[in-house]
Amino acid sequence: DDLTPTIQKAEYPGGHDRLSRDIERIIQNTMSKYEINLNGETVYVTFKISKQGLMENINFSSNIPFTTIDDLILDLKKLNKWKPATKNGVAIESNFRMPMSFSYH
């Protein structure tokens, strides 16, 4: 018998590229609202996907000003529900860390 667990990663509707575009759009819109320029910077977003497919424990790297974090978290929680990760067919929590680079032309 193969006792190796079968693990499926959490999936965002539309895939990783869509997730990157959605998060980048939210960050850019919020930073524009507060007139903050992130040109040339990389922002790290970390979060957990719950067993129910919801984004939780969302954190940002230190180059995101504190005054904007609540707005960002509220907008990110409005994103589409994920298909949660599974282990042997049972939903499990999973963690993500995503770098987002910004350059404006």
Biopython code that builds the backbone (N, CA, C, O; Angstrom):
import numpy as np
from Bio.PDB.StructureBuilder import StructureBuilder

atoms = [
    (1, "ASP", "N", (0.823, -1.192, 0.000)),
    (1, "ASP", "CA", (0.000, 0.000, 0.000)),
    (1, "ASP", "C", (0.867, 1.256, 0.000)),
    (1, "ASP", "O", (1.920, 1.305, 0.636)),
    (2, "ASP", "N", (0.400, 2.265, -0.726)),
    (2, "ASP", "CA", (1.082, 3.551, -0.746)),
    (2, "ASP", "C", (0.496, 4.429, 0.343)),
    (2, "ASP", "O", (-0.667, 4.824, 0.259)),
    (3, "LEU", "N", (1.284, 4.741, 1.364)),
    (3, "LEU", "CA", (0.808, 5.550, 2.489)),
    (3, "LEU", "C", (1.127, 7.034, 2.327)),
    (3, "LEU", "O", (0.904, 7.822, 3.247)),
    (4, "THR", "N", (1.643, 7.414, 1.172)),
    (4, "THR", "CA", (1.945, 8.818, 0.909)),
    (4, "THR", "C", (0.636, 9.585, 0.751)),
    (4, "THR", "O", (-0.203, 9.213, -0.069)),
    (5, "PRO", "N", (0.450, 10.672, 1.542)),
    (5, "PRO", "CA", (-0.799, 11.422, 1.429)),
    (5, "PRO", "C", (-0.909, 12.136, 0.079)),
    (5, "PRO", "O", (0.090, 12.591, -0.477)),
    (6, "THR", "N", (-2.120, 12.226, -0.428)),
    (6, "THR", "CA", (-2.386, 12.954, -1.658)),
    (6, "THR", "C", (-2.797, 14.371, -1.281)),
    (6, "THR", "O", (-3.827, 14.584, -0.641)),
    (7, "ILE", "N", (-1.975, 15.335, -1.688)),
    (7, "ILE", "CA", (-2.234, 16.732, -1.331)),
    (7, "ILE", "C", (-2.487, 17.531, -2.607)),
    (7, "ILE", "O", (-1.706, 17.475, -3.557)),
    (8, "GLN", "N", (-3.591, 18.274, -2.611)),
    (8, "GLN", "CA", (-3.932, 19.201, -3.691)),
    (8, "GLN", "C", (-3.802, 20.607, -3.133)),
    (8, "GLN", "O", (-4.355, 20.906, -2.075)),
    (9, "LYS", "N", (-3.081, 21.471, -3.827)),
    (9, "LYS", "CA", (-2.935, 22.862, -3.389)),
    (9, "LYS", "C", (-4.253, 23.617, -3.555)),
    (9, "LYS", "O", (-5.084, 23.260, -4.389)),
    (10, "ALA", "N", (-4.430, 24.662, -2.750)),
    (10, "ALA", "CA", (-5.594, 25.533, -2.889)),
    (10, "ALA", "C", (-5.559, 26.190, -4.268)),
    (10, "ALA", "O", (-4.488, 26.484, -4.800)),
    (11, "GLU", "N", (-6.742, 26.415, -4.837)),
    (11, "GLU", "CA", (-6.828, 27.004, -6.172)),
    (11, "GLU", "C", (-7.724, 28.228, -6.157)),
    (11, "GLU", "O", (-8.838, 28.202, -5.633)),
    (12, "TYR", "N", (-7.208, 29.316, -6.751)),
    (12, "TYR", "CA", (-7.992, 30.528, -6.921)),
    (12, "TYR", "C", (-8.733, 30.431, -8.251)),
    (12, "TYR", "O", (-8.149, 29.985, -9.238)),
    (13, "PRO", "N", (-10.005, 30.838, -8.304)),
    (13, "PRO", "CA", (-10.726, 30.790, -9.586)),
    (13, "PRO", "C", (-9.989, 31.599, -10.654)),
    (13, "PRO", "O", (-9.744, 32.790, -10.466)),
    (14, "GLY", "N", (-9.642, 30.978, -11.742)),
    (14, "GLY", "CA", (-8.889, 31.637, -12.803)),
    (14, "GLY", "C", (-7.393, 31.417, -12.698)),
    (14, "GLY", "O", (-6.644, 31.817, -13.589)),
    (15, "GLY", "N", (-6.945, 30.784, -11.616)),
    (15, "GLY", "CA", (-5.540, 30.422, -11.482)),
    (15, "GLY", "C", (-4.673, 31.501, -10.854)),
    (15, "GLY", "O", (-5.149, 32.560, -10.448)),
    (16, "HIS", "N", (-3.366, 31.189, -10.790)),
    (16, "HIS", "CA", (-2.388, 32.058, -10.137)),
    (16, "HIS", "C", (-2.255, 33.410, -10.839)),
    (16, "HIS", "O", (-2.144, 34.442, -10.178)),
    (17, "ASP", "N", (-2.264, 33.409, -12.174)),
    (17, "ASP", "CA", (-2.128, 34.679, -12.906)),
    (17, "ASP", "C", (-3.286, 35.615, -12.584)),
    (17, "ASP", "O", (-3.089, 36.814, -12.392)),
    (18, "ARG", "N", (-4.489, 35.064, -12.528)),
    (18, "ARG", "CA", (-5.670, 35.885, -12.200)),
    (18, "ARG", "C", (-5.555, 36.426, -10.778)),
    (18, "ARG", "O", (-5.869, 37.590, -10.533)),
    (19, "LEU", "N", (-5.110, 35.598, -9.846)),
    (19, "LEU", "CA", (-4.922, 36.033, -8.464)),
    (19, "LEU", "C", (-3.928, 37.188, -8.399)),
    (19, "LEU", "O", (-4.190, 38.196, -7.741)),
    (20, "SER", "N", (-2.793, 37.047, -9.075)),
    (20, "SER", "CA", (-1.779, 38.112, -9.088)),
    (20, "SER", "C", (-2.359, 39.414, -9.622)),
    (20, "SER", "O", (-2.137, 40.478, -9.045)),
    (21, "ARG", "N", (-3.103, 39.332, -10.728)),
    (21, "ARG", "CA", (-3.714, 40.537, -11.311)),
    (21, "ARG", "C", (-4.728, 41.159, -10.348)),
    (21, "ARG", "O", (-4.758, 42.380, -10.189)),
    (22, "ASP", "N", (-5.560, 40.329, -9.703)),
    (22, "ASP", "CA", (-6.571, 40.849, -8.783)),
    (22, "ASP", "C", (-5.932, 41.532, -7.573)),
    (22, "ASP", "O", (-6.360, 42.616, -7.174)),
    (23, "ILE", "N", (-4.920, 40.908, -6.993)),
    (23, "ILE", "CA", (-4.251, 41.501, -5.831)),
    (23, "ILE", "C", (-3.505, 42.773, -6.235)),
    (23, "ILE", "O", (-3.555, 43.774, -5.521)),
    (24, "GLU", "N", (-2.821, 42.739, -7.363)),
    (24, "GLU", "CA", (-2.100, 43.928, -7.831)),
    (24, "GLU", "C", (-3.069, 45.088, -8.056)),
    (24, "GLU", "O", (-2.774, 46.225, -7.687)),
    (25, "ARG", "N", (-4.217, 44.806, -8.657)),
    (25, "ARG", "CA", (-5.225, 45.847, -8.897)),
    (25, "ARG", "C", (-5.696, 46.463, -7.575)),
    (25, "ARG", "O", (-5.803, 47.684, -7.460)),
    (26, "ILE", "N", (-5.972, 45.628, -6.592)),
    (26, "ILE", "CA", (-6.429, 46.124, -5.290)),
    (26, "ILE", "C", (-5.362, 46.998, -4.635)),
    (26, "ILE", "O", (-5.664, 48.077, -4.124)),
    (27, "ILE", "N", (-4.109, 46.528, -4.652)),
    (27, "ILE", "CA", (-3.026, 47.301, -4.036)),
    (27, "ILE", "C", (-2.836, 48.628, -4.767)),
    (27, "ILE", "O", (-2.707, 49.672, -4.127)),
    (28, "GLN", "N", (-2.818, 48.598, -6.093)),
    (28, "GLN", "CA", (-2.627, 49.830, -6.864)),
    (28, "GLN", "C", (-3.764, 50.821, -6.610)),
    (28, "GLN", "O", (-3.517, 52.012, -6.423)),
    (29, "ASN", "N", (-5.006, 50.337, -6.603)),
    (29, "ASN", "CA", (-6.148, 51.233, -6.374)),
    (29, "ASN", "C", (-6.079, 51.872, -4.994)),
    (29, "ASN", "O", (-6.333, 53.067, -4.849)),
    (30, "THR", "N", (-5.741, 51.093, -3.991)),
    (30, "THR", "CA", (-5.664, 51.623, -2.629)),
    (30, "THR", "C", (-4.516, 52.610, -2.495)),
    (30, "THR", "O", (-4.678, 53.663, -1.879)),
    (31, "MET", "N", (-3.364, 52.288, -3.062)),
    (31, "MET", "CA", (-2.224, 53.192, -2.971)),
    (31, "MET", "C", (-2.505, 54.493, -3.718)),
    (31, "MET", "O", (-2.093, 55.561, -3.265)),
    (32, "SER", "N", (-3.192, 54.422, -4.842)),
    (32, "SER", "CA", (-3.563, 55.640, -5.582)),
    (32, "SER", "C", (-4.509, 56.503, -4.758)),
    (32, "SER", "O", (-4.379, 57.726, -4.725)),
    (33, "LYS", "N", (-5.459, 55.857, -4.098)),
    (33, "LYS", "CA", (-6.426, 56.574, -3.253)),
    (33, "LYS", "C", (-5.708, 57.386, -2.171)),
    (33, "LYS", "O", (-6.116, 58.504, -1.855)),
    (34, "TYR", "N", (-4.645, 56.823, -1.608)),
    (34, "TYR", "CA", (-3.886, 57.506, -0.556)),
    (34, "TYR", "C", (-2.677, 58.267, -1.111)),
    (34, "TYR", "O", (-1.873, 58.799, -0.346)),
    (35, "GLU", "N", (-2.551, 58.319, -2.442)),
    (35, "GLU", "CA", (-1.463, 59.012, -3.129)),
    (35, "GLU", "C", (-0.094, 58.492, -2.692)),
    (35, "GLU", "O", (0.818, 59.266, -2.400)),
    (36, "ILE", "N", (0.027, 57.163, -2.655)),
    (36, "ILE", "CA", (1.289, 56.508, -2.299)),
    (36, "ILE", "C", (1.843, 55.834, -3.544)),
    (36, "ILE", "O", (1.130, 55.104, -4.233)),
    (37, "ASN", "N", (3.109, 56.080, -3.829)),
    (37, "ASN", "CA", (3.750, 55.536, -5.022)),
    (37, "ASN", "C", (4.603, 54.326, -4.641)),
    (37, "ASN", "O", (5.506, 54.438, -3.812)),
    (38, "LEU", "N", (4.319, 53.179, -5.240)),
    (38, "LEU", "CA", (5.098, 51.955, -4.988)),
    (38, "LEU", "C", (6.030, 51.610, -6.145)),
    (38, "LEU", "O", (6.526, 50.486, -6.222)),
    (39, "ASN", "N", (6.272, 52.557, -7.040)),
    (39, "ASN", "CA", (7.097, 52.280, -8.209)),
    (39, "ASN", "C", (8.460, 51.725, -7.809)),
    (39, "ASN", "O", (9.172, 52.316, -6.997)),
    (40, "GLY", "N", (8.808, 50.591, -8.385)),
    (40, "GLY", "CA", (10.101, 49.971, -8.131)),
    (40, "GLY", "C", (10.154, 49.143, -6.857)),
    (40, "GLY", "O", (11.207, 48.600, -6.525)),
    (41, "GLU", "N", (9.056, 49.033, -6.143)),
    (41, "GLU", "CA", (9.044, 48.293, -4.884)),
    (41, "GLU", "C", (8.393, 46.920, -5.061)),
    (41, "GLU", "O", (7.581, 46.701, -5.961)),
    (42, "THR", "N", (8.775, 46.014, -4.180)),
    (42, "THR", "CA", (8.144, 44.705, -4.109)),
    (42, "THR", "C", (7.411, 44.615, -2.781)),
    (42, "THR", "O", (7.979, 44.878, -1.721)),
    (43, "VAL", "N", (6.153, 44.243, -2.854)),
    (43, "VAL", "CA", (5.314, 44.080, -1.673)),
    (43, "VAL", "C", (5.082, 42.583, -1.487)),
    (43, "VAL", "O", (4.781, 41.870, -2.445)),
    (44, "TYR", "N", (5.222, 42.119, -0.264)),
    (44, "TYR", "CA", (4.938, 40.717, 0.039)),
    (44, "TYR", "C", (3.603, 40.622, 0.757)),
    (44, "TYR", "O", (3.363, 41.314, 1.746)),
    (45, "VAL", "N", (2.741, 39.759, 0.249)),
    (45, "VAL", "CA", (1.436, 39.511, 0.843)),
    (45, "VAL", "C", (1.437, 38.070, 1.346)),
    (45, "VAL", "O", (1.727, 37.146, 0.586)),
    (46, "THR", "N", (1.117, 37.879, 2.613)),
    (46, "THR", "CA", (1.001, 36.524, 3.163)),
    (46, "THR", "C", (-0.426, 36.344, 3.667)),
    (46, "THR", "O", (-1.039, 37.282, 4.176)),
    (47, "PHE", "N", (-0.943, 35.137, 3.521)),
    (47, "PHE", "CA", (-2.294, 34.859, 3.968)),
    (47, "PHE", "C", (-2.509, 33.364, 4.079)),
    (47, "PHE", "O", (-1.708, 32.557, 3.608)),
    (48, "LYS", "N", (-3.612, 33.023, 4.715)),
    (48, "LYS", "CA", (-4.008, 31.627, 4.873)),
    (48, "LYS", "C", (-5.316, 31.432, 4.117)),
    (48, "LYS", "O", (-6.168, 32.320, 4.097)),
    (49, "ILE", "N", (-5.470, 30.273, 3.502)),
    (49, "ILE", "CA", (-6.746, 29.878, 2.911)),
    (49, "ILE", "C", (-7.363, 28.863, 3.861)),
    (49, "ILE", "O", (-6.779, 27.814, 4.134)),
    (50, "SER", "N", (-8.549, 29.189, 4.360)),
    (50, "SER", "CA", (-9.221, 28.328, 5.329)),
    (50, "SER", "C", (-9.781, 27.074, 4.653)),
    (50, "SER", "O", (-9.776, 26.958, 3.427)),
    (51, "LYS", "N", (-10.253, 26.162, 5.456)),
    (51, "LYS", "CA", (-10.892, 24.950, 4.942)),
    (51, "LYS", "C", (-12.137, 25.284, 4.126)),
    (51, "LYS", "O", (-12.577, 24.492, 3.293)),
    (52, "GLN", "N", (-12.700, 26.468, 4.377)),
    (52, "GLN", "CA", (-13.891, 26.914, 3.647)),
    (52, "GLN", "C", (-13.543, 27.707, 2.383)),
    (52, "GLN", "O", (-14.443, 28.125, 1.655)),
    (53, "GLY", "N", (-12.248, 27.921, 2.114)),
    (53, "GLY", "CA", (-11.816, 28.632, 0.916)),
    (53, "GLY", "C", (-11.763, 30.140, 1.065)),
    (53, "GLY", "O", (-11.795, 30.858, 0.066)),
    (54, "LEU", "N", (-11.682, 30.637, 2.297)),
    (54, "LEU", "CA", (-11.639, 32.077, 2.539)),
    (54, "LEU", "C", (-10.223, 32.537, 2.882)),
    (54, "LEU", "O", (-9.461, 31.817, 3.528)),
    (55, "MET", "N", (-9.884, 33.760, 2.433)),
    (55, "MET", "CA", (-8.587, 34.350, 2.775)),
    (55, "MET", "C", (-8.641, 34.854, 4.209)),
    (55, "MET", "O", (-9.566, 35.578, 4.579)),
    (56, "GLU", "N", (-7.651, 34.474, 5.023)),
    (56, "GLU", "CA", (-7.589, 34.884, 6.428)),
    (56, "GLU", "C", (-6.154, 35.242, 6.780)),
    (56, "GLU", "O", (-5.227, 34.939, 6.029)),
    (57, "ASN", "N", (-5.978, 35.891, 7.929)),
    (57, "ASN", "CA", (-4.645, 36.261, 8.439)),
    (57, "ASN", "C", (-3.805, 36.946, 7.368)),
    (57, "ASN", "O", (-2.654, 36.570, 7.146)),
    (58, "ILE", "N", (-4.371, 37.940, 6.711)),
    (58, "ILE", "CA", (-3.696, 38.652, 5.630)),
    (58, "ILE", "C", (-2.710, 39.653, 6.230)),
    (58, "ILE", "O", (-3.066, 40.450, 7.098)),
    (59, "ASN", "N", (-1.463, 39.598, 5.753)),
    (59, "ASN", "CA", (-0.408, 40.511, 6.217)),
    (59, "ASN", "C", (0.370, 41.036, 5.027)),
    (59, "ASN", "O", (0.446, 40.396, 3.978)),
    (60, "PHE", "N", (0.946, 42.214, 5.210)),
    (60, "PHE", "CA", (1.737, 42.864, 4.164)),
    (60, "PHE", "C", (3.122, 43.182, 4.685)),
    (60, "PHE", "O", (3.324, 43.349, 5.888)),
    (61, "SER", "N", (4.082, 43.265, 3.761)),
    (61, "SER", "CA", (5.439, 43.652, 4.131)),
    (61, "SER", "C", (5.435, 45.089, 4.637)),
    (61, "SER", "O", (4.475, 45.835, 4.442)),
    (62, "SER", "N", (6.519, 45.450, 5.281)),
    (62, "SER", "CA", (6.590, 46.732, 5.993)),
    (62, "SER", "C", (6.531, 47.959, 5.090)),
    (62, "SER", "O", (6.334, 49.065, 5.592)),
    (63, "ASN", "N", (6.695, 47.806, 3.770)),
    (63, "ASN", "CA", (6.649, 48.990, 2.913)),
    (63, "ASN", "C", (5.221, 49.431, 2.582)),
    (63, "ASN", "O", (5.034, 50.401, 1.847)),
    (64, "ILE", "N", (4.219, 48.741, 3.109)),
    (64, "ILE", "CA", (2.835, 49.184, 2.983)),
    (64, "ILE", "C", (2.514, 50.035, 4.215)),
    (64, "ILE", "O", (2.610, 49.552, 5.344)),
    (65, "PRO", "N", (2.135, 51.293, 4.003)),
    (65, "PRO", "CA", (1.839, 52.156, 5.147)),
    (65, "PRO", "C", (0.668, 51.618, 5.976)),
    (65, "PRO", "O", (-0.318, 51.114, 5.437)),
    (66, "PHE", "N", (0.800, 51.736, 7.270)),
    (66, "PHE", "CA", (-0.194, 51.229, 8.215)),
    (66, "PHE", "C", (-1.596, 51.759, 7.914)),
    (66, "PHE", "O", (-2.577, 51.030, 8.062)),
    (67, "THR", "N", (-1.698, 53.022, 7.494)),
    (67, "THR", "CA", (-3.003, 53.652, 7.260)),
    (67, "THR", "C", (-3.809, 52.979, 6.154)),
    (67, "THR", "O", (-5.025, 53.159, 6.094)),
    (68, "THR", "N", (-3.174, 52.222, 5.292)),
    (68, "THR", "CA", (-3.876, 51.608, 4.156)),
    (68, "THR", "C", (-4.224, 50.138, 4.386)),
    (68, "THR", "O", (-4.996, 49.562, 3.620)),
    (69, "ILE", "N", (-3.674, 49.537, 5.411)),
    (69, "ILE", "CA", (-3.806, 48.080, 5.580)),
    (69, "ILE", "C", (-5.248, 47.645, 5.774)),
    (69, "ILE", "O", (-5.658, 46.641, 5.190)),
    (70, "ASP", "N", (-6.033, 48.358, 6.568)),
    (70, "ASP", "CA", (-7.425, 47.961, 6.771)),
    (70, "ASP", "C", (-8.200, 47.959, 5.456)),
    (70, "ASP", "O", (-8.982, 47.045, 5.197)),
    (71, "ASP", "N", (-7.986, 48.986, 4.621)),
    (71, "ASP", "CA", (-8.655, 49.039, 3.315)),
    (71, "ASP", "C", (-8.246, 47.853, 2.448)),
    (71, "ASP", "O", (-9.089, 47.218, 1.815)),
    (72, "LEU", "N", (-6.962, 47.563, 2.424)),
    (72, "LEU", "CA", (-6.473, 46.448, 1.613)),
    (72, "LEU", "C", (-7.079, 45.123, 2.069)),
    (72, "LEU", "O", (-7.528, 44.329, 1.242)),
    (73, "ILE", "N", (-7.094, 44.884, 3.356)),
    (73, "ILE", "CA", (-7.619, 43.621, 3.875)),
    (73, "ILE", "C", (-9.105, 43.487, 3.548)),
    (73, "ILE", "O", (-9.550, 42.412, 3.146)),
    (74, "LEU", "N", (-9.876, 44.556, 3.714)),
    (74, "LEU", "CA", (-11.301, 44.505, 3.383)),
    (74, "LEU", "C", (-11.518, 44.151, 1.912)),
    (74, "LEU", "O", (-12.373, 43.328, 1.586)),
    (75, "ASP", "N", (-10.738, 44.777, 1.024)),
    (75, "ASP", "CA", (-10.879, 44.504, -0.411)),
    (75, "ASP", "C", (-10.432, 43.090, -0.766)),
    (75, "ASP", "O", (-11.070, 42.435, -1.590)),
    (76, "LEU", "N", (-9.356, 42.612, -0.165)),
    (76, "LEU", "CA", (-8.888, 41.256, -0.462)),
    (76, "LEU", "C", (-9.892, 40.208, 0.002)),
    (76, "LEU", "O", (-10.049, 39.171, -0.643)),
    (77, "LYS", "N", (-10.566, 40.468, 1.105)),
    (77, "LYS", "CA", (-11.559, 39.510, 1.590)),
    (77, "LYS", "C", (-12.784, 39.434, 0.675)),
    (77, "LYS", "O", (-13.582, 38.502, 0.785)),
    (78, "LYS", "N", (-12.935, 40.410, -0.228)),
    (78, "LYS", "CA", (-14.038, 40.405, -1.192)),
    (78, "LYS", "C", (-13.711, 39.584, -2.444)),
    (78, "LYS", "O", (-14.582, 39.360, -3.285)),
    (79, "LEU", "N", (-12.466, 39.139, -2.567)),
    (79, "LEU", "CA", (-12.099, 38.342, -3.731)),
    (79, "LEU", "C", (-12.875, 37.032, -3.744)),
    (79, "LEU", "O", (-13.439, 36.615, -2.733)),
    (80, "ASN", "N", (-12.893, 36.400, -4.897)),
    (80, "ASN", "CA", (-13.602, 35.136, -5.054)),
    (80, "ASN", "C", (-13.148, 34.096, -4.042)),
    (80, "ASN", "O", (-11.989, 34.067, -3.628)),
    (81, "LYS", "N", (-14.075, 33.256, -3.663)),
    (81, "LYS", "CA", (-13.779, 32.163, -2.756)),
    (81, "LYS", "C", (-12.862, 31.161, -3.456)),
    (81, "LYS", "O", (-13.039, 30.876, -4.640)),
    (82, "TRP", "N", (-11.899, 30.639, -2.735)),
    (82, "TRP", "CA", (-10.947, 29.666, -3.255)),
    (82, "TRP", "C", (-11.506, 28.247, -3.156)),
    (82, "TRP", "O", (-12.430, 27.974, -2.389)),
    (83, "LYS", "N", (-10.930, 27.369, -3.942)),
    (83, "LYS", "CA", (-11.115, 25.930, -3.721)),
    (83, "LYS", "C", (-10.003, 25.569, -2.729)),
    (83, "LYS", "O", (-8.823, 25.668, -3.066)),
    (84, "PRO", "N", (-10.369, 25.150, -1.505)),
    (84, "PRO", "CA", (-9.325, 24.926, -0.494)),
    (84, "PRO", "C", (-8.402, 23.766, -0.850)),
    (84, "PRO", "O", (-8.740, 22.906, -1.663)),
    (85, "ALA", "N", (-7.237, 23.766, -0.224)),
    (85, "ALA", "CA", (-6.306, 22.645, -0.362)),
    (85, "ALA", "C", (-6.945, 21.412, 0.267)),
    (85, "ALA", "O", (-7.792, 21.519, 1.155)),
    (86, "THR", "N", (-6.529, 20.251, -0.203)),
    (86, "THR", "CA", (-7.036, 19.008, 0.374)),
    (86, "THR", "C", (-5.889, 18.042, 0.638)),
    (86, "THR", "O", (-4.861, 18.058, -0.039)),
    (87, "LYS", "N", (-6.098, 17.212, 1.630)),
    (87, "LYS", "CA", (-5.178, 16.126, 1.943)),
    (87, "LYS", "C", (-6.025, 14.861, 1.999)),
    (87, "LYS", "O", (-6.909, 14.722, 2.844)),
    (88, "ASN", "N", (-5.736, 13.949, 1.085)),
    (88, "ASN", "CA", (-6.532, 12.726, 0.956)),
    (88, "ASN", "C", (-8.017, 13.039, 0.819)),
    (88, "ASN", "O", (-8.866, 12.341, 1.375)),
    (89, "GLY", "N", (-8.322, 14.111, 0.064)),
    (89, "GLY", "CA", (-9.707, 14.474, -0.213)),
    (89, "GLY", "C", (-10.400, 15.291, 0.859)),
    (89, "GLY", "O", (-11.562, 15.662, 0.693)),
    (90, "VAL", "N", (-9.709, 15.583, 1.961)),
    (90, "VAL", "CA", (-10.296, 16.357, 3.064)),
    (90, "VAL", "C", (-9.701, 17.767, 3.040)),
    (90, "VAL", "O", (-8.485, 17.935, 2.950)),
    (91, "ALA", "N", (-10.579, 18.787, 3.122)),
    (91, "ALA", "CA", (-10.120, 20.182, 3.091)),
    (91, "ALA", "C", (-9.186, 20.474, 4.267)),
    (91, "ALA", "O", (-9.435, 20.070, 5.403)),
    (92, "ILE", "N", (-8.094, 21.195, 3.953)),
    (92, "ILE", "CA", (-7.127, 21.611, 4.971)),
    (92, "ILE", "C", (-6.792, 23.081, 4.765)),
    (92, "ILE", "O", (-7.015, 23.627, 3.684)),
    (93, "GLU", "N", (-6.249, 23.729, 5.811)),
    (93, "GLU", "CA", (-5.777, 25.101, 5.686)),
    (93, "GLU", "C", (-4.451, 25.114, 4.940)),
    (93, "GLU", "O", (-3.692, 24.145, 4.994)),
    (94, "SER", "N", (-4.173, 26.210, 4.246)),
    (94, "SER", "CA", (-2.883, 26.334, 3.565)),
    (94, "SER", "C", (-2.413, 27.778, 3.645)),
    (94, "SER", "O", (-3.218, 28.698, 3.787)),
    (95, "ASN", "N", (-1.108, 27.966, 3.552)),
    (95, "ASN", "CA", (-0.497, 29.291, 3.659)),
    (95, "ASN", "C", (0.117, 29.708, 2.329)),
    (95, "ASN", "O", (0.609, 28.877, 1.566)),
    (96, "PHE", "N", (0.077, 31.028, 2.065)),
    (96, "PHE", "CA", (0.647, 31.584, 0.851)),
    (96, "PHE", "C", (1.515, 32.777, 1.189)),
    (96, "PHE", "O", (1.257, 33.496, 2.154)),
    (97, "ARG", "N", (2.550, 32.983, 0.385)),
    (97, "ARG", "CA", (3.384, 34.189, 0.441)),
    (97, "ARG", "C", (3.634, 34.593, -0.999)),
    (97, "ARG", "O", (4.238, 33.845, -1.768)),
    (98, "MET", "N", (3.168, 35.781, -1.362)),
    (98, "MET", "CA", (3.275, 36.234, -2.747)),
    (98, "MET", "C", (4.028, 37.549, -2.834)),
    (98, "MET", "O", (3.681, 38.513, -2.151)),
    (99, "PRO", "N", (5.068, 37.597, -3.679)),
    (99, "PRO", "CA", (5.704, 38.891, -3.958)),
    (99, "PRO", "C", (4.960, 39.592, -5.092)),
    (99, "PRO", "O", (4.590, 38.960, -6.082)),
    (100, "MET", "N", (4.743, 40.892, -4.945)),
    (100, "MET", "CA", (4.105, 41.702, -5.978)),
    (100, "MET", "C", (5.057, 42.855, -6.283)),
    (100, "MET", "O", (5.347, 43.664, -5.402)),
    (101, "SER", "N", (5.547, 42.940, -7.526)),
    (101, "SER", "CA", (6.459, 44.013, -7.920)),
    (101, "SER", "C", (5.704, 45.080, -8.686)),
    (101, "SER", "O", (4.829, 44.776, -9.496)),
    (102, "PHE", "N", (6.045, 46.327, -8.426)),
    (102, "PHE", "CA", (5.348, 47.445, -9.062)),
    (102, "PHE", "C", (6.331, 48.292, -9.843)),
    (102, "PHE", "O", (7.348, 48.732, -9.308)),
    (103, "SER", "N", (6.023, 48.520, -11.115)),
    (103, "SER", "CA", (6.792, 49.472, -11.922)),
    (103, "SER", "C", (5.825, 50.172, -12.862)),
    (103, "SER", "O", (5.053, 49.535, -13.578)),
    (104, "TYR", "N", (5.884, 51.467, -12.842)),
    (104, "TYR", "CA", (4.995, 52.290, -13.670)),
    (104, "TYR", "C", (5.806, 52.931, -14.770)),
    (104, "TYR", "O", (6.946, 53.342, -14.556)),
    (105, "HIS", "N", (5.223, 53.015, -15.934)),
    (105, "HIS", "CA", (5.932, 53.593, -17.092)),
    (105, "HIS", "C", (5.292, 54.891, -17.490)),
    (105, "HIS", "O", (5.738, 55.533, -18.441)),
]
sb = StructureBuilder()
sb.init_structure("model")
sb.init_model(0)
sb.init_chain("A")
sb.init_seg("    ")
for serial, (resi, resn, name, xyz) in enumerate(atoms, 1):
    if name == "N":
        sb.init_residue(resn, " ", resi, " ")
    sb.init_atom(name, np.array(xyz, "f"), 0.0, 1.0, " ", f" {name:<3s}", serial, name[0])
structure = sb.get_structure()
